[in-house]
Amino acid sequence: MSSLDRIPDDIRSFAEFWPYYVKEHLDPTNRLLHFVGSSLAAATLIGSVMTGQLYLLPVAPVVGYGFAWVGHFFVEKNRPASFKYPLFSFAADWVMWSKIATGRMQAEIERVLAAPPLAATVTPITAGRRA
């Protein structure tokens, strides 16, 4: 399986998605491209509305995702999670943006990498079962 095909199929919540998302954004250049793209997309959206030039609205996602996808395909060499989990990915983009803006993203990466895998934290219930 290539690194482009490793997006899990069984993510059911944002809490499950976030550690996966963080691990797909380990390269600082990829994170910078996301930050710049999201910032430019937000500026395009706000500027379009404030100036009444609504024809620019479709440019916002092109700018935002353009930067992010360059980061994934050419820097991180993985497939954007937005292909399989668009809503979780969109939310995570802004969580990451806020953590980068406040200087907390590196600590979040370290926390996620130090945490045991989710499956390792779940123990089967065997009490009360007959052998």
Secondary structure by P-SEA (a helix, b strand, c coil): cccccccccccccaaaaaaaaaaacccaaaaaaaaaaaaaaaaaaaaaaaacccccccaaaaaaaaaaaaaacccccccccccccaaaaaaaaaaaaaaaaaccaaaaaaaaaaccccccccccccccccc
